[in-house]
Amino acid sequence: MEAPVTVPLWLFLPIAAFALWSLLDRLLIPGSRWFLRRRLNRLIDRVNRRLSVEIKPFQLTKRQVLIDRLVYDAQVVQAATEHAKSTGIPREAAMAEVQRYAREIVPAFNAYIYFRVGYSIARASRDREVPLSRAARLRA
């Protein structure tokens, strides 16, 4: 019972890789998401204060989440089921059509990138004097 257990190298390497992956997946990646989300919320608060623009909560929601909410909404599912019965197509085909329509109508808008890039451009243009063209100088 007190003899050491030996593990061959070919078995140890996949076990170590899986342990490293688990560490990243369960501890480091969620922590970095939390950190980035916190920075994003601070930036959005700053933009809201400076520009008197309100970013709506749905604009911060991932696109796939919005699509899923739309596709699996009770009224949409009921309408798809009724459509499937009336046209004689399988319910799965009707839901696939709903999925396609939902992907089409849900915008691919990332508020963080939109406002971060816009804020940086506005700041750079504010700090830099824009030179007049030769024609504009002659008119002045």
N, C-alpha and C positions, 0 to 999 in steps of 0.2 A: 504493500500500500504506500510506501514512502519512496518508491522508485520514480525518478523524473520521467516526464512524458516528453518524448521527442516528436517533433512534427517536421516532415520533409519540407524543403524550401519551396517546392512547387505548390504545396498546399498553404504554406505560410503567406506567400505573396498575395494570393487572392483574398485571403482572410484579412490581411493588413489593408489592402486596397478597399475592401468593403467597409472596414472600420473607419478608414479615412473619409470615404464617401458619406457614411452615416454621420460622422462628426460635422462635415460641411453642411449636409442636408438639414440636420436637426438643430444645429447651434449657430453656425457662422452665417449662413444665408438668411435665416429669419432675422438675425441681429442686424445685418446690413440692410435688409428691407426696412426694418423699423427706423434705422438711422436715416436712410434716404427719404422715407415717408415724412419723417419729422422735418427734415430740411425743406421738402416740398411744401409742407403746410406753412412753414415760416415764410417762404417765398411768396406763396399765394396770399397770405395775410398782408405782407408788405405791398404787393401789387394792388390788392384791394384798397389799402389805405391811400396809396399815392395816386392811383389813377381813378379812384372811385368806380372801379369795375368789380362786379361781383361774379366770381366763378361759381357756377351752380354745382351742387354735389354730384349730379349725374355726369358732369364733365370730367370728374376725377375717377369715375368708375371705369374699370377695364371694359373694353368693347365686348369681349366674349361674355362677360357677366350680363351686360345689357341685352345682348342677343338671347341668352338663355332665359332671362326674365320675360322677354317678349314672347319667345316661342312657347314657354311652359305656363304662360298666363292662362287662368281658367277659362276666360272668355275666348281666347284664341284657340285653345285645345277643343273647346266645345264647337266653335265655328268650323274647325278643320274636320272634326268628326261628322258634323252635319254635311259638310261639302263632300266628304268621302262617301257617305250614304247616298246622297242625291245623285252623284255622278257615277257611282258604282266602282270607284277605285279603292284600293286598300288604304286603310288609315295611315300606314307607314309612308305611303307615297304622298298623301296629303300633308303629313308632317314634314316630309322632306321639302315639299314646295314651300311650306311655311318657313322652314329654316332658310331656304334660299332667299325668300322675300325679306326676312329679318336681316340677313347679312347685307342685303341691298339698301335697306332704309336706315340702319343704324350707322351714324357717322363714325369715321375713324379719326377722332379728334383727341389729341393729347394736350391737355391744358398746360402741363408743365413745360413741354418743349415750346409750345406756342408762345407763352408769356415769357419764358426765359430768353428765348431768341429775340423776341420783340423788345424786351426790356434792355437787353444788351445793345441792340442796334440803336435804340432811342438814346441810350446813355452815351454811346460812342458819337452819335451825330450831334448831341448837345455839347459835348466837350470839344468838338472839332469844328472850326469855322469852315464853311463850305465856300470855296473860291468862286467868284463870278466868272462866267465865260467872257471871252473877249468881246463878243457882240453885246452882252449885257452891260459891260463897262462902257462901251461906246455910247449906248443909249442913255446911260445915267448922267 
